[in-house]
């Protein structure tokens, strides 16, 4: 098939690479380079870097609403567009171009967690399972009918980074399966069970130790690696990147032993933490030469 691929972040890269092995990619659309790092120099998105390494044509319009952008897209005459975390709204004239429409790979079990941060939100909410859906795109936000869906359990200590990589691989396999079956029927999403995965706000990242241990644990795992849940330890901001539920009780924020910290109910053990200017470290390395206070904030 002639495919236009539309995606931007790391999550999209394995899917692009899998499609390239079996189909013709006529163009890759992604977000334009953005200033990044201390020097604020323009940095390519992961998809642009991967596409150029594969020798594919890359386009990064700032919008698809102009007539010129829509005509450029139509001139490609794709059989299908595959969209994975692209970051731009596709107007109806673009959606109407491909023979088999525009298929979106979404990292949730729709209609749960429509929107920008489905992996983070599933972990933070304590969902026991999530999955990947291949959806026929329409004008609404993740509202289109679903062609294929594959569920997977969320592990008790799994982070967003862990789940991100697993769901990306699942998405690659699922879209290849969907393309082999086109044209195929799609199932409308039910009206019940709709939730929205709003963008992660950095203001959510500070740990509130008065919350139950289950909530604190889910926050830490859900925000790892970015933006990273954090707390103050002896006046220093420390990122908490992995955790698990632990035994013990105490006042909220009380250090019970090592990196086991009491919450409003129960306790959590921090299994990976990062001091400012340092690399992430397991507890034994973190505590080497660092005296923990009686409480953290």
C-alpha positions in Angstrom: 0.0 0.0 0.0 1.0 3.6 -0.5 1.0 5.1 3.0 1.4 8.6 4.4 2.8 8.3 7.9 2.0 11.1 10.4 3.6 11.0 13.8 6.2 12.9 15.9 7.5 11.4 19.2 9.4 8.2 20.2 6.2 6.2 20.5 5.7 6.5 16.7 9.1 5.4 15.6 8.8 1.6 15.9 5.5 1.8 14.0 7.1 3.8 11.2 9.9 1.3 11.0 7.5 -1.7 10.9 5.4 -0.1 8.1 8.5 0.6 6.1 9.4 -3.1 5.9 6.1 -4.1 4.3 4.6 -1.0 2.6 5.6 2.0 0.5 5.8 5.2 2.6 5.2 8.0 0.2 5.8 10.8 2.8 6.3 11.3 6.5 4.5 14.2 8.3 5.8 15.3 11.7 6.0 18.4 13.9 8.7 20.8 12.8 12.0 21.0 14.7 11.7 22.8 18.0 14.3 24.7 20.2 15.6 22.3 22.9 18.5 22.0 25.3 20.5 24.7 27.0 21.4 26.2 23.7 17.8 26.3 22.6 18.9 25.0 19.1 16.3 23.5 16.8 16.1 19.7 17.4 14.4 17.2 15.0 11.6 15.1 16.3 12.3 11.4 16.8 10.1 10.6 13.8 11.9 13.0 11.5 15.3 11.6 12.5 14.1 8.0 11.9 12.4 8.9 8.6 15.5 10.6 7.2 17.6 7.6 8.3 15.3 5.5 6.2 15.6 7.8 3.2 12.0 8.9 3.4 10.6 12.3 2.4 9.8 14.4 5.5 7.2 17.2 5.6 6.5 19.3 8.7 3.8 22.0 7.9 2.8 24.1 10.8 -0.9 23.5 9.9 -2.9 21.4 7.5 -5.7 24.0 7.2 -4.4 25.9 4.2 -5.5 25.0 0.7 -1.8 24.6 -0.3 -1.1 22.1 2.5 -4.2 20.1 1.6 -3.4 20.0 -2.1 0.2 18.9 -1.3 -1.3 16.0 0.8 -3.8 15.1 -1.9 -1.1 15.0 -4.6 0.5 12.0 -2.8 -2.5 9.9 -3.7 -2.1 7.6 -0.7 -4.2 4.5 -0.1 -4.2 5.2 3.6 -2.7 7.5 6.2 -1.4 6.1 9.4 -1.5 8.6 12.3 0.3 8.0 15.6 0.7 10.9 18.1 1.1 13.4 15.2 0.1 16.5 17.2 -1.9 18.4 14.5 -5.6 18.3 13.8 -6.5 16.7 10.5 -9.2 18.8 8.8 -12.0 17.0 6.9 -10.4 17.6 3.4 -7.3 15.7 4.6 -9.3 12.9 6.2 -11.2 12.4 2.9 -8.1 12.0 0.7 -6.9 8.4 1.3 -8.8 5.6 -0.4 -9.1 3.8 3.0 -9.2 6.9 5.1 -6.9 7.9 8.0 -6.2 5.3 10.6 -5.1 6.4 14.1 -3.2 4.1 16.5 -4.2 5.1 20.0 -2.7 3.8 23.3 -5.8 3.1 25.2 -8.9 0.9 25.2 -11.3 3.5 23.6 -13.5 5.2 24.6 -11.5 5.2 27.8 -8.7 7.8 27.8 -9.3 9.7 24.6 -6.8 12.6 24.3 -3.2 13.5 24.8 -1.8 11.4 27.7 -3.6 8.0 27.8 -0.6 6.0 29.1 0.1 8.4 32.0 -3.6 8.7 33.0 -4.2 4.9 32.9 -1.4 4.3 35.4 -2.3 7.3 37.6 -5.9 6.2 37.8 -5.0 2.7 38.8 -6.4 0.9 35.7 -5.6 -2.8 35.7 -5.4 -3.0 32.0 -5.0 -0.8 28.9 -4.3 -1.5 25.3 -4.0 -0.3 21.7 -6.8 0.6 19.3 -6.7 1.2 15.5 -9.4 3.7 14.8 -10.9 5.2 11.7 -10.3 8.9 12.2 -13.1 11.5 12.0 -13.4 15.1 13.0 -13.9 14.5 16.7 -11.1 13.9 19.3 -10.5 10.1 19.2 -14.2 9.5 18.5 -14.0 7.4 15.4 -15.1 3.8 15.0 -12.5 1.1 16.0 -11.2 -1.5 13.6 -9.0 -3.5 15.9 -8.2 -3.5 19.6 -5.8 -5.4 21.7 -5.8 -5.3 25.6 -2.9 -5.8 27.9 -2.6 -5.8 31.7 -0.7 -3.1 33.6 2.0 -4.5 35.8 2.0 -3.6 39.5 5.4 -1.8 39.2 5.1 -0.7 35.6 5.9 2.9 34.7 4.8 5.0 31.8 8.2 4.4 30.2 7.7 0.6 30.4 4.2 0.7 29.2 5.0 3.2 26.4 7.5 0.9 24.8 5.3 -2.2 25.1 2.2 -0.4 23.6 4.3 1.0 20.8 5.4 -2.5 19.8 1.8 -3.7 20.1 0.6 -0.8 17.9 3.1 -1.7 15.2 1.8 -5.3 15.0 -1.8 -4.2 15.2 -1.6 -1.7 12.3 0.1 -4.3 10.1 -2.7 -6.7 10.8 -5.3 -4.0 10.1 -3.8 -3.1 6.7 -3.8 -6.7 5.6 -7.6 -6.8 6.3 -8.6 -3.6 4.6 -11.3 -2.8 3.8 -12.8 -4.1 7.0 -15.8 -3.2 9.2 -15.3 -0.8 12.1 -17.3 -0.7 15.4 -18.7 2.5 16.7 -17.4 3.5 20.2 -20.0 3.2 22.9 -21.4 6.3 24.5 -20.7 4.9 28.0 -17.2 4.8 29.6 -15.8 7.9 27.9 -12.9 9.5 29.7 -10.4 12.1 28.6 -6.6 12.0 29.2 -5.7 15.6 29.6 -2.1 16.8 29.0 0.1 16.3 32.0 0.7 19.5 34.0 4.0 19.9 35.8 2.0 21.2 38.7 0.7 17.6 39.2 4.2 16.3 39.8 4.8 17.2 43.4 4.1 14.3 45.7 1.5 14.9 48.4 2.5 12.5 51.2 -0.9 12.9 52.9 -2.5 10.9 50.1 -2.8 7.1 50.4 0.2 5.0 49.4 -1.7 3.5 46.4 -2.2 7.0 44.9 1.4 8.1 45.6 2.8 5.0 44.0 0.6 5.4 40.9 1.6 9.1 40.6 5.3 8.2 40.7 5.0 5.4 38.2 2.6 7.4 36.0 4.9 10.4 35.7 8.1 8.5 35.1 10.2 9.4 33.3 8.6 12.8 32.4 7.9 15.1 34.0 8.9 13.0 37.0 7.1 13.1 40.4 9.2 14.9 43.0 9.6 15.8 46.6 12.0 17.9 48.7 14.6 15.9 50.6 16.6 18.1 53.0 15.8 21.1 50.9 16.8 19.5 47.6 14.4 18.6 44.9 14.5 14.9 44.2 12.8 13.1 41.3 11.1 9.8 42.2 11.1 7.5 39.1 10.1 4.0 40.4 8.3 2.8 43.4 6.3 0.0 44.9 3.9 -0.4 47.9 5.6 -1.2 51.1 4.7 -2.2 54.7 4.9 0.2 57.6 3.1 3.3 58.9 4.0 6.7 60.1 3.4 10.4 59.7 3.0 11.5 56.1 6.5 12.0 54.7 8.3 10.2 57.5 11.3 8.1 56.4 10.7 4.7 57.8 13.9 3.0 56.5 16.1 3.5 53.5 13.8 5.1 50.9 10.6 3.7 52.3 8.4 6.7 53.1 5.1 6.8 55.0 2.0 8.2 53.3 -1.4 9.2 54.6 -2.3 5.5 54.7 0.5 2.9 54.2 3.9 3.5 52.7 5.8 3.4 49.5 9.4 2.2 48.8 11.2 4.4 46.2 13.2 2.0 44.0 14.7 4.6 41.6 15.4 8.3 42.5 17.4 11.1 41.0 19.1 14.0 42.7 19.6 17.3 40.9 22.4 17.1 38.5 22.8 13.3 39.0 21.7 10.2 37.2 18.8 8.0 38.4 20.0 5.7 41.1 18.6 2.7 43.0 18.3 3.1 46.8 21.7 1.7 47.8 23.6 4.1 45.5 21.3 7.0 46.3 21.9 6.6 50.0 25.7 6.2 49.7 27.1 9.3 51.3 23.7 10.9 51.6 22.0 11.2 55.0 18.2 11.0 54.7 16.3 13.3 57.1 13.6 12.0 59.3 10.9 13.4 57.0 10.6 14.5 53.4 8.3 17.2 52.0 
